Amino acid sequence: MEAEKKLPVKVGFASLDGFSVDEHFGHAHVWQIYEFSDDAQFLEMRKMPPVCGGGCNGSCDDNFGIAYDLLKDCKALFVSKIGEPAAAYMIGRGIKVFEAAGSIDKIAQAILSSSIL
């Protein structure tokens, strides 16, 4: 019996350097987008203005739609930190969010060896 091929899934990583998850969701202006199926492939880098501009003190809810519009084709996002309102906004629209630290490659390997997506 042939192994079942996984459907491709896009995942966004908040990363300035392109190698590690190093951005808070509200401050992220660079997203590394990968496609996961049987392996992980880098697709593209997406840029956007930071949702909170570096100091929103909880008043950024109106800006979450900007991030959602840019990332709505992703099934999951990995960030260094995310506030509860932002997490609830994305989860409520079907995007899983994870706080993580470390290299994108190591996180990708963990994703591939698990069933979190």
MMTF fields as JSON, N, C-alpha, C and O atoms, coordinates in Angstrom:
{
  "mmtfVersion": "1.0.0",
  "mmtfProducer": "UNKNOWN",
  "numBonds": 467,
  "numAtoms": 468,
  "numGroups": 117,
  "numChains": 1,
  "numModels": 1,
  "chainsPerModel": [1],
  "groupsPerChain": [117],
  "chainIdList": ["A"],
  "bondAtomList": [4, 2, 8, 6, 12, 10, 16, 14, 20, 18, 24, 22, 28, 26, 32, 30, 36, 34, 40, 38, 44, 42, 48, 46, 52, 50, 56, 54, 60, 58, 64, 62, 68, 66, 72, 70, 76, 74, 80, 78, 84, 82, 88, 86, 92, 90, 96, 94, 100, 98, 104, 102, 108, 106, 112, 110, 116, 114, 120, 118, 124, 122, 128, 126, 132, 130, 136, 134, 140, 138, 144, 142, 148, 146, 152, 150, 156, 154, 160, 158, 164, 162, 168, 166, 172, 170, 176, 174, 180, 178, 184, 182, 188, 186, 192, 190, 196, 194, 200, 198, 204, 202, 208, 206, 212, 210, 216, 214, 220, 218, 224, 222, 228, 226, 232, 230, 236, 234, 240, 238, 244, 242, 248, 246, 252, 250, 256, 254, 260, 258, 264, 262, 268, 266, 272, 270, 276, 274, 280, 278, 284, 282, 288, 286, 292, 290, 296, 294, 300, 298, 304, 302, 308, 306, 312, 310, 316, 314, 320, 318, 324, 322, 328, 326, 332, 330, 336, 334, 340, 338, 344, 342, 348, 346, 352, 350, 356, 354, 360, 358, 364, 362, 368, 366, 372, 370, 376, 374, 380, 378, 384, 382, 388, 386, 392, 390, 396, 394, 400, 398, 404, 402, 408, 406, 412, 410, 416, 414, 420, 418, 424, 422, 428, 426, 432, 430, 436, 434, 440, 438, 444, 442, 448, 446, 452, 450, 456, 454, 460, 458, 464, 462],
  "bondOrderList": [1, 1, 1, 1, 1, 1, 1, 1, 1, 1, 1, 1, 1, 1, 1, 1, 1, 1, 1, 1, 1, 1, 1, 1, 1, 1, 1, 1, 1, 1, 1, 1, 1, 1, 1, 1, 1, 1, 1, 1, 1, 1, 1, 1, 1, 1, 1, 1, 1, 1, 1, 1, 1, 1, 1, 1, 1, 1, 1, 1, 1, 1, 1, 1, 1, 1, 1, 1, 1, 1, 1, 1, 1, 1, 1, 1, 1, 1, 1, 1, 1, 1, 1, 1, 1, 1, 1, 1, 1, 1, 1, 1, 1, 1, 1, 1, 1, 1, 1, 1, 1, 1, 1, 1, 1, 1, 1, 1, 1, 1, 1, 1, 1, 1, 1, 1],
  "groupList": [{"groupName": "MET", "atomNameList": ["N", "CA", "C", "O"], "elementList": ["N", "C", "C", "O"], "formalChargeList": [0, 0, 0, 0], "bondAtomList": [1, 0, 2, 1, 3, 2], "bondOrderList": [1, 1, 2], "singleLetterCode": "M", "chemCompType": "L-PEPTIDE LINKING"}, {"groupName": "GLU", "atomNameList": ["N", "CA", "C", "O"], "elementList": ["N", "C", "C", "O"], "formalChargeList": [0, 0, 0, 0], "bondAtomList": [1, 0, 2, 1, 3, 2], "bondOrderList": [1, 1, 2], "singleLetterCode": "E", "chemCompType": "L-PEPTIDE LINKING"}, {"groupName": "ALA", "atomNameList": ["N", "CA", "C", "O"], "elementList": ["N", "C", "C", "O"], "formalChargeList": [0, 0, 0, 0], "bondAtomList": [1, 0, 2, 1, 3, 2], "bondOrderList": [1, 1, 2], "singleLetterCode": "A", "chemCompType": "L-PEPTIDE LINKING"}, {"groupName": "LYS", "atomNameList": ["N", "CA", "C", "O"], "elementList": ["N", "C", "C", "O"], "formalChargeList": [0, 0, 0, 0], "bondAtomList": [1, 0, 2, 1, 3, 2], "bondOrderList": [1, 1, 2], "singleLetterCode": "K", "chemCompType": "L-PEPTIDE LINKING"}, {"groupName": "LEU", "atomNameList": ["N", "CA", "C", "O"], "elementList": ["N", "C", "C", "O"], "formalChargeList": [0, 0, 0, 0], "bondAtomList": [1, 0, 2, 1, 3, 2], "bondOrderList": [1, 1, 2], "singleLetterCode": "L", "chemCompType": "L-PEPTIDE LINKING"}, {"groupName": "PRO", "atomNameList": ["N", "CA", "C", "O"], "elementList": ["N", "C", "C", "O"], "formalChargeList": [0, 0, 0, 0], "bondAtomList": [1, 0, 2, 1, 3, 2], "bondOrderList": [1, 1, 2], "singleLetterCode": "P", "chemCompType": "L-PEPTIDE LINKING"}, {"groupName": "VAL", "atomNameList": ["N", "CA", "C", "O"], "elementList": ["N", "C", "C", "O"], "formalChargeList": [0, 0, 0, 0], "bondAtomList": [1, 0, 2, 1, 3, 2], "bondOrderList": [1, 1, 2], "singleLetterCode": "V", "chemCompType": "L-PEPTIDE LINKING"}, {"groupName": "GLY", "atomNameList": ["N", "CA", "C", "O"], "elementList": ["N", "C", "C", "O"], "formalChargeList": [0, 0, 0, 0], "bondAtomList": [1, 0, 2, 1, 3, 2], "bondOrderList": [1, 1, 2], "singleLetterCode": "G", "chemCompType": "PEPTIDE LINKING"}, {"groupName": "PHE", "atomNameList": ["N", "CA", "C", "O"], "elementList": ["N", "C", "C", "O"], "formalChargeList": [0, 0, 0, 0], "bondAtomList": [1, 0, 2, 1, 3, 2], "bondOrderList": [1, 1, 2], "singleLetterCode": "F", "chemCompType": "L-PEPTIDE LINKING"}, {"groupName": "SER", "atomNameList": ["N", "CA", "C", "O"], "elementList": ["N", "C", "C", "O"], "formalChargeList": [0, 0, 0, 0], "bondAtomList": [1, 0, 2, 1, 3, 2], "bondOrderList": [1, 1, 2], "singleLetterCode": "S", "chemCompType": "L-PEPTIDE LINKING"}, {"groupName": "ASP", "atomNameList": ["N", "CA", "C", "O"], "elementList": ["N", "C", "C", "O"], "formalChargeList": [0, 0, 0, 0], "bondAtomList": [1, 0, 2, 1, 3, 2], "bondOrderList": [1, 1, 2], "singleLetterCode": "D", "chemCompType": "L-PEPTIDE LINKING"}, {"groupName": "HIS", "atomNameList": ["N", "CA", "C", "O"], "elementList": ["N", "C", "C", "O"], "formalChargeList": [0, 0, 0, 0], "bondAtomList": [1, 0, 2, 1, 3, 2], "bondOrderList": [1, 1, 2], "singleLetterCode": "H", "chemCompType": "L-PEPTIDE LINKING"}, {"groupName": "TRP", "atomNameList": ["N", "CA", "C", "O"], "elementList": ["N", "C", "C", "O"], "formalChargeList": [0, 0, 0, 0], "bondAtomList": [1, 0, 2, 1, 3, 2], "bondOrderList": [1, 1, 2], "singleLetterCode": "W", "chemCompType": "L-PEPTIDE LINKING"}, {"groupName": "GLN", "atomNameList": ["N", "CA", "C", "O"], "elementList": ["N", "C", "C", "O"], "formalChargeList": [0, 0, 0, 0], "bondAtomList": [1, 0, 2, 1, 3, 2], "bondOrderList": [1, 1, 2], "singleLetterCode": "Q", "chemCompType": "L-PEPTIDE LINKING"}, {"groupName": "ILE", "atomNameList": ["N", "CA", "C", "O"], "elementList": ["N", "C", "C", "O"], "formalChargeList": [0, 0, 0, 0], "bondAtomList": [1, 0, 2, 1, 3, 2], "bondOrderList": [1, 1, 2], "singleLetterCode": "I", "chemCompType": "L-PEPTIDE LINKING"}, {"groupName": "TYR", "atomNameList": ["N", "CA", "C", "O"], "elementList": ["N", "C", "C", "O"], "formalChargeList": [0, 0, 0, 0], "bondAtomList": [1, 0, 2, 1, 3, 2], "bondOrderList": [1, 1, 2], "singleLetterCode": "Y", "chemCompType": "L-PEPTIDE LINKING"}, {"groupName": "ARG", "atomNameList": ["N", "CA", "C", "O"], "elementList": ["N", "C", "C", "O"], "formalChargeList": [0, 0, 0, 0], "bondAtomList": [1, 0, 2, 1, 3, 2], "bondOrderList": [1, 1, 2], "singleLetterCode": "R", "chemCompType": "L-PEPTIDE LINKING"}, {"groupName": "CYS", "atomNameList": ["N", "CA", "C", "O"], "elementList": ["N", "C", "C", "O"], "formalChargeList": [0, 0, 0, 0], "bondAtomList": [1, 0, 2, 1, 3, 2], "bondOrderList": [1, 1, 2], "singleLetterCode": "C", "chemCompType": "L-PEPTIDE LINKING"}, {"groupName": "ASN", "atomNameList": ["N", "CA", "C", "O"], "elementList": ["N", "C", "C", "O"], "formalChargeList": [0, 0, 0, 0], "bondAtomList": [1, 0, 2, 1, 3, 2], "bondOrderList": [1, 1, 2], "singleLetterCode": "N", "chemCompType": "L-PEPTIDE LINKING"}],
  "groupTypeList": [0, 1, 2, 1, 3, 3, 4, 5, 6, 3, 6, 7, 8, 2, 9, 4, 10, 7, 8, 9, 6, 10, 1, 11, 8, 7, 11, 2, 11, 6, 12, 13, 14, 15, 1, 8, 9, 10, 10, 2, 13, 8, 4, 1, 0, 16, 3, 0, 5, 5, 6, 17, 7, 7, 7, 17, 18, 7, 9, 17, 10, 10, 18, 8, 7, 14, 2, 15, 10, 4, 4, 3, 10, 17, 3, 2, 4, 8, 6, 9, 3, 14, 7, 1, 5, 2, 2, 2, 15, 0, 14, 7, 16, 7, 14, 3, 6, 8, 1, 2, 2, 7, 9, 14, 10, 3, 14, 2, 13, 2, 14, 4, 9, 9, 9, 14, 4],
  "groupIdList": [1, 2, 3, 4, 5, 6, 7, 8, 9, 10, 11, 12, 13, 14, 15, 16, 17, 18, 19, 20, 21, 22, 23, 24, 25, 26, 27, 28, 29, 30, 31, 32, 33, 34, 35, 36, 37, 38, 39, 40, 41, 42, 43, 44, 45, 46, 47, 48, 49, 50, 51, 52, 53, 54, 55, 56, 57, 58, 59, 60, 61, 62, 63, 64, 65, 66, 67, 68, 69, 70, 71, 72, 73, 74, 75, 76, 77, 78, 79, 80, 81, 82, 83, 84, 85, 86, 87, 88, 89, 90, 91, 92, 93, 94, 95, 96, 97, 98, 99, 100, 101, 102, 103, 104, 105, 106, 107, 108, 109, 110, 111, 112, 113, 114, 115, 116, 117],
  "secStructList": [7, 7, 7, 7, 7, 7, 7, 7, 3, 3, 3, 3, 3, 3, 7, 1, 1, 1, 1, 3, 3, 7, 7, 5, 4, 4, 4, 7, 7, 3, 3, 3, 3, 3, 3, 3, 1, 1, 1, 3, 3, 3, 3, 3, 3, 3, 3, 7, 7, 7, 1, 1, 6, 6, 7, 7, 6, 6, 7, 7, 4, 4, 4, 2, 2, 2, 2, 2, 2, 2, 2, 6, 6, 3, 3, 3, 3, 3, 3, 1, 5, 7, 7, 2, 2, 2, 2, 2, 2, 2, 2, 2, 6, 6, 7, 3, 3, 3, 3, 7, 7, 3, 3, 2, 2, 2, 2, 2, 2, 2, 2, 2, 6, 1, 7, 7, 7],
  "xCoordList": [0.845, 0.0, 0.892, 1.843, 0.583, 1.359, 1.073, -0.063, 2.123, 1.92, 1.067, 1.226, 0.169, -0.721, 0.044, 0.712, -0.054, 0.614, -0.209, -1.427, 0.468, -0.203, -0.51, 0.278, -1.652, -2.004, -1.092, -0.738, -0.715, 0.154, -0.552, -1.734, 0.195, -0.288, 0.751, 1.948, 0.293, 1.208, 1.293, 0.303, 2.525, 2.798, 3.648, 4.592, 3.304, 4.062, 4.927, 4.496, 6.16, 7.105, 7.485, 7.961, 7.284, 7.667, 9.177, 9.683, 9.892, 11.353, 11.992, 11.773, 12.774, 13.539, 14.733, 15.017, 15.432, 16.676, 16.46, 17.397, 15.237, 14.943, 15.366, 15.158, 15.957, 16.451, 15.824, 15.763, 15.356, 14.804, 13.518, 13.288, 12.685, 11.481, 11.947, 12.364, 11.871, 12.446, 11.586, 12.079, 10.309, 9.442, 8.151, 7.544, 7.75, 6.45, 5.403, 5.653, 4.251, 3.206, 2.906, 2.885, 2.679, 2.292, 3.376, 3.085, 4.626, 5.748, 6.298, 7.127, 5.844, 6.404, 6.096, 4.958, 7.119, 6.889, 7.49, 7.425, 8.078, 8.596, 8.112, 8.298, 7.49, 6.989, 7.638, 7.642, 8.181, 8.736, 7.632, 7.155, 7.234, 6.134, 6.699, 7.45, 6.326, 6.757, 5.534, 4.434, 5.741, 4.697, 5.119, 6.23, 4.214, 4.456, 3.576, 2.37, 4.178, 3.443, 4.249, 4.183, 5.003, 5.892, 7.215, 7.987, 7.477, 8.651, 8.278, 7.12, 9.241, 9.0, 9.801, 11.005, 9.108, 9.754, 9.485, 8.343, 10.552, 10.385, 9.666, 10.049, 8.616, 7.872, 8.214, 8.56, 8.111, 8.295, 8.43, 8.156, 8.863, 8.909, 7.814, 7.69, 7.025, 5.981, 6.28, 6.696, 6.066, 6.294, 4.979, 4.097, 4.865, 3.698, 4.108, 5.113, 3.339, 3.625, 3.297, 2.342, 4.079, 3.753, 2.328, 1.88, 1.627, 0.236, 0.126, -0.812, 1.07, 1.013, 2.003, 2.011, 2.815, 3.732, 4.693, 5.287, 4.857, 5.842, 5.341, 6.145, 4.077, 3.626, 2.146, 1.767, 1.316, -0.122, -0.822, -1.929, -0.215, -0.821, -2.236, -3.128, -2.423, -3.694, -4.748, -5.876, -4.427, -5.444, -5.242, -5.532, -4.761, -4.443, -5.479, -5.293, -6.562, -7.532, -7.969, -8.167, -8.12, -8.553, -7.528, -7.872, -6.279, -5.213, -4.983, -4.241, -5.605, -5.405, -5.852, -5.314, -6.83, -7.315, -6.247, -6.261, -5.318, -4.203, -3.363, -3.031, -3.021, -2.225, -3.016, -2.476, -4.286, -5.098, -5.154, -4.99, -5.383, -5.461, -4.176, -4.22, -3.036, -1.747, -1.484, -0.825, -1.999, -1.626, -2.782, -2.636, -3.924, -5.116, -4.988, -5.79, -3.998, -3.79, -2.903, -2.636, -2.446, -1.624, -2.521, -3.492, -2.181, -2.93, -2.415, -3.146, -1.137, -0.543, 0.496, 1.082, 0.707, 1.73, 2.602, 2.117, 3.893, 4.844, 5.481, 6.044, 5.385, 5.878, 6.629, 6.464, 7.468, 8.156, 7.178, 7.3, 6.21, 5.151, 3.932, 4.04, 2.761, 1.519, 0.577, 0.442, -0.066, -1.019, -2.317, -2.626, -3.073, -4.33, -5.336, -5.955, -5.524, -6.493, -6.09, -6.943, -4.817, -4.349, -4.496, -4.921, -4.145, -4.279, -5.744, -6.064, -6.631, -8.055, -8.586, -9.401, -8.135, -8.562, -8.178, -9.008, -6.92, -6.451, -7.078, -7.51, -7.126, -7.727, -9.199, -9.699, -9.89, -11.3, -11.547, -12.669, -10.496, -10.589, -9.908, -9.662, -9.608, -9.107, -7.605, -7.128, -6.846, -5.388, -4.848, -5.1, -4.108, -3.477, -2.283, -1.589, -2.046, -0.887, -0.064, -0.6, 1.247, 2.17, 3.276, 3.839, 3.583, 4.769, 5.919, 5.813, 7.019, 8.155, 9.437, 9.415, 10.536, 11.851, 12.782, 12.634, 13.732, 14.709, 14.67, 13.972, 15.438, 15.57, 14.312, 13.646, 14.013, 12.865, 13.071, 12.121, 14.299, 14.575, 14.221, 13.603, 14.61, 14.306, 12.813, 12.261, 12.161, 10.718, 10.01, 9.046, 10.489, 9.902, 10.033, 9.092, 11.174, 11.355, 10.386, 9.831, 10.188, 9.236, 7.808, 7.029, 7.478, 6.143, 5.964, 4.928, 6.979, 6.888, 6.774, 6.162, 7.362, 7.343, 6.167, 6.075, 5.269, 4.112, 2.834, 2.857, 1.742, 0.452, -0.211, -1.438, 0.59, 0.006, -0.723, -1.551, -0.414, -1.13, -2.225, -2.966],
  "yCoordList": [-1.177, 0.0, 1.242, 1.33, 2.187, 3.409, 4.357, 4.459, 5.059, 6.039, 7.193, 7.648, 7.65, 8.739, 10.055, 10.417, 10.761, 12.041, 13.107, 13.179, 13.94, 15.002, 16.158, 16.476, 16.777, 17.971, 19.116, 19.213, 19.974, 21.088, 22.067, 22.367, 22.552, 23.505, 24.615, 24.342, 25.872, 26.994, 27.378, 27.361, 27.728, 28.135, 29.4, 29.494, 30.372, 31.615, 31.662, 31.289, 32.13, 32.295, 33.765, 34.339, 34.387, 35.784, 35.825, 35.44, 36.297, 36.223, 37.367, 37.53, 38.148, 39.219, 38.666, 39.092, 37.712, 37.228, 36.113, 35.726, 35.591, 34.535, 33.151, 32.179, 33.041, 31.75, 31.312, 30.119, 32.276, 31.926, 32.7, 33.761, 32.155, 32.855, 33.884, 33.534, 35.149, 36.192, 37.45, 38.508, 37.346, 38.513, 38.261, 37.195, 39.254, 39.273, 39.502, 40.256, 38.879, 39.012, 40.479, 40.865, 41.285, 42.672, 43.56, 44.629, 43.129, 43.918, 43.375, 44.02, 42.203, 41.54, 42.313, 42.711, 42.513, 43.107, 42.264, 42.625, 41.132, 40.185, 38.79, 38.33, 38.131, 36.765, 35.852, 36.156, 34.743, 33.711, 32.671, 32.102, 32.427, 31.504, 30.206, 30.208, 29.108, 27.773, 26.952, 27.194, 25.985, 25.026, 23.665, 23.199, 23.037, 21.723, 20.695, 20.896, 19.6, 18.418, 17.249, 16.956, 16.587, 15.533, 16.113, 15.431, 17.369, 18.084, 19.556, 19.925, 20.391, 21.823, 22.563, 22.359, 23.427, 24.211, 25.693, 26.098, 26.505, 27.945, 28.409, 28.039, 29.225, 29.756, 31.212, 31.576, 32.044, 33.467, 34.212, 33.68, 35.469, 36.38, 37.42, 37.958, 37.693, 38.706, 39.817, 39.558, 41.043, 42.189, 42.905, 42.952, 43.467, 44.267, 45.236, 45.022, 46.302, 47.195, 46.461, 45.685, 46.695, 46.047, 46.374, 47.514, 45.379, 45.538, 46.543, 47.339, 46.511, 47.407, 48.555, 49.423, 48.591, 49.704, 49.885, 50.953, 48.869, 48.923, 49.426, 49.546, 49.722, 50.18, 50.493, 51.635, 49.519, 49.789, 49.703, 50.222, 49.066, 48.912, 48.343, 48.79, 47.353, 46.651, 47.275, 46.784, 48.336, 49.004, 48.733, 49.6, 47.576, 47.262, 46.373, 45.957, 46.078, 45.115, 45.428, 44.515, 46.71, 47.081, 46.717, 46.568, 46.574, 46.288, 44.795, 44.43, 43.935, 42.5, 42.05, 41.086, 42.742, 42.411, 42.567, 41.844, 43.501, 43.682, 42.42, 41.914, 41.915, 40.69, 39.504, 38.676, 39.431, 38.323, 38.322, 37.272, 39.484, 39.558, 39.079, 38.449, 39.373, 38.959, 37.469, 36.835, 36.912, 35.551, 34.558, 33.44, 34.938, 34.084, 32.761, 31.856, 32.625, 31.341, 30.404, 29.279, 30.86, 30.021, 29.292, 29.851, 28.057, 27.274, 27.537, 27.365, 27.96, 28.198, 29.305, 29.551, 29.967, 31.001, 30.685, 30.226, 30.933, 30.765, 32.114, 32.75, 32.545, 33.85, 33.683, 32.681, 34.687, 34.597, 34.846, 34.237, 35.741, 36.027, 36.525, 37.045, 36.36, 36.906, 37.178, 36.352, 38.321, 38.66, 37.891, 37.389, 37.806, 37.052, 37.582, 36.779, 38.913, 39.389, 39.014, 38.628, 39.123, 38.774, 37.275, 36.858, 36.469, 35.019, 34.639, 33.823, 35.228, 34.92, 35.332, 34.619, 36.461, 36.936, 35.932, 35.553, 35.507, 34.58, 33.194, 32.59, 32.702, 31.378, 31.389, 30.422, 32.487, 32.619, 32.593, 32.363, 32.83, 32.802, 31.575, 31.51, 30.605, 29.32, 29.189, 28.213, 30.154, 30.073, 29.719, 30.433, 28.62, 28.231, 29.141, 29.536, 29.472, 30.284, 29.572, 28.958, 29.67, 29.017, 29.986, 30.669, 30.044, 30.757, 29.773, 28.65, 30.197, 29.304, 30.127, 31.335, 29.458, 30.086, 29.103, 27.889, 29.628, 28.767, 28.885, 29.727, 28.019, 28.087, 27.569, 26.651, 28.176, 27.731, 26.284, 25.502, 25.917, 24.537, 23.53, 22.503, 23.819, 22.893, 22.843, 21.775, 23.996, 24.029, 23.273, 22.547, 23.444, 22.728, 21.221, 20.483, 20.76, 19.325, 18.823, 17.731, 19.632, 19.252, 19.195, 18.314, 20.128, 20.125, 18.863, 18.201, 18.542, 17.37, 16.056, 15.1, 16.016, 14.774, 14.707, 13.781, 15.69, 15.709, 15.824, 15.806, 15.941, 16.097, 17.409, 17.481, 18.456, 19.709, 20.48, 21.344, 20.164, 20.83, 19.911, 20.267],
  "zCoordList": [0.0, 0.0, 0.0, 0.776, -0.862, -0.991, 0.165, 0.628, 0.634, 1.7, 1.185, 0.052, 2.031, 1.644, 1.611, 2.579, 0.507, 0.362, 1.078, 0.909, 1.886, 2.612, 1.676, 0.786, 1.88, 1.115, 1.547, 2.721, 0.617, 1.01, 1.936, 1.769, 2.91, 3.897, 4.008, 4.099, 4.001, 4.173, 5.641, 6.372, 6.053, 7.427, 7.379, 6.596, 8.225, 8.303, 9.55, 10.641, 9.367, 10.469, 10.56, 9.581, 11.72, 11.915, 12.116, 13.17, 11.092, 11.128, 10.363, 9.162, 11.065, 10.424, 9.662, 8.543, 10.278, 9.673, 8.656, 7.956, 8.566, 7.603, 8.047, 7.32, 9.231, 9.708, 11.029, 11.324, 11.825, 13.132, 13.392, 12.811, 14.273, 14.705, 15.731, 16.835, 15.35, 16.203, 16.295, 16.686, 15.94, 15.953, 16.738, 16.635, 17.517, 18.178, 17.094, 16.154, 17.202, 16.183, 15.869, 14.7, 16.878, 16.673, 16.101, 15.564, 16.209, 15.719, 14.407, 13.764, 14.013, 12.83, 11.56, 11.314, 10.77, 9.459, 8.345, 7.17, 8.731, 7.741, 8.114, 9.241, 7.149, 7.336, 6.3, 5.108, 6.763, 5.882, 5.714, 6.697, 4.488, 4.215, 3.652, 2.677, 4.281, 3.859, 3.491, 3.986, 2.62, 2.285, 2.808, 2.553, 3.543, 4.124, 3.44, 3.291, 3.027, 2.585, 3.134, 4.328, 2.28, 2.779, 3.263, 3.937, 2.919, 3.397, 3.545, 3.35, 3.885, 4.038, 2.975, 2.828, 2.24, 1.177, 1.405, 1.624, 1.35, 1.429, 0.172, -0.937, 0.342, -0.799, -1.082, -2.206, -0.038, -0.258, 1.052, 2.128, 0.933, 2.056, 1.811, 0.711, 2.849, 2.752, 3.749, 4.878, 3.323, 4.199, 4.458, 3.6, 5.667, 6.021, 7.11, 7.787, 7.287, 8.416, 9.714, 9.758, 10.772, 12.048, 12.474, 12.349, 12.97, 13.384, 14.525, 14.561, 15.45, 16.609, 16.509, 17.382, 15.507, 15.354, 16.507, 16.654, 17.322, 18.389, 19.73, 20.655, 19.889, 21.196, 21.246, 21.502, 21.01, 20.928, 22.272, 22.416, 23.252, 24.571, 24.517, 25.238, 23.652, 23.601, 22.715, 22.679, 22.0, 21.178, 19.691, 18.866, 19.34, 17.936, 17.269, 16.126, 17.963, 17.436, 16.011, 15.209, 15.688, 14.341, 13.278, 12.106, 13.679, 12.723, 12.477, 11.565, 13.271, 13.089, 11.701, 11.155, 11.133, 9.8, 8.736, 7.741, 8.925, 7.987, 7.949, 6.877, 9.129, 9.208, 8.656, 7.924, 9.01, 8.512, 6.989, 6.367, 6.381, 4.922, 4.258, 3.201, 4.87, 4.31, 4.512, 3.689, 5.605, 6.015, 5.99, 6.484, 5.43, 5.509, 4.774, 5.003, 3.895, 3.218, 4.031, 3.607, 5.2, 6.08, 7.079, 7.589, 7.341, 8.323, 9.736, 10.711, 9.842, 11.153, 11.056, 10.002, 12.198, 12.328, 13.528, 14.562, 13.379, 14.473, 14.759, 13.868, 16.015, 16.445, 17.765, 18.462, 18.104, 19.392, 20.542, 21.605, 20.329, 21.309, 20.558, 19.447, 21.178, 20.626, 21.785, 22.688, 21.763, 22.811, 22.643, 21.562, 23.734, 23.697, 22.672, 21.973, 22.553, 21.553, 20.119, 19.32, 19.798, 18.452, 18.207, 17.13, 19.204, 19.06, 18.862, 17.998, 19.657, 19.537, 18.162, 17.575, 17.652, 16.337, 15.25, 14.424, 15.258, 14.221, 14.379, 13.397, 15.593, 15.838, 15.439, 14.864, 15.744, 15.387, 13.884, 13.432, 13.121, 11.656, 11.058, 9.854, 11.921, 11.447, 11.298, 10.719, 11.808, 11.733, 13.113, 14.084, 13.201, 14.462, 14.714, 13.777, 15.979, 16.336, 17.399, 18.32, 17.247, 18.169, 18.553, 17.697, 19.838, 20.279, 20.22, 20.713, 19.614, 19.439, 19.415, 19.182, 19.657, 19.568, 18.889, 19.035, 18.153, 17.51, 16.006, 15.44, 15.373, 13.92, 13.227, 13.707, 12.102, 11.307, 10.88, 10.877, 10.517, 10.099, 11.195, 10.915, 12.437, 13.54, 13.825, 14.09, 13.772, 13.986, 12.864, 13.111, 11.632, 10.489, 10.666, 10.374, 11.136, 11.37, 12.439, 12.321, 13.488, 14.534, 13.981, 14.346, 13.109, 12.484, 11.645, 11.711, 10.865, 9.973, 10.748, 10.273, 11.933, 12.716, 13.689, 14.494, 13.614, 14.513, 13.697, 12.466, 14.395, 13.713, 14.135, 14.211, 14.411, 14.878, 13.783, 14.073, 12.516, 11.437, 10.947, 10.03]
}
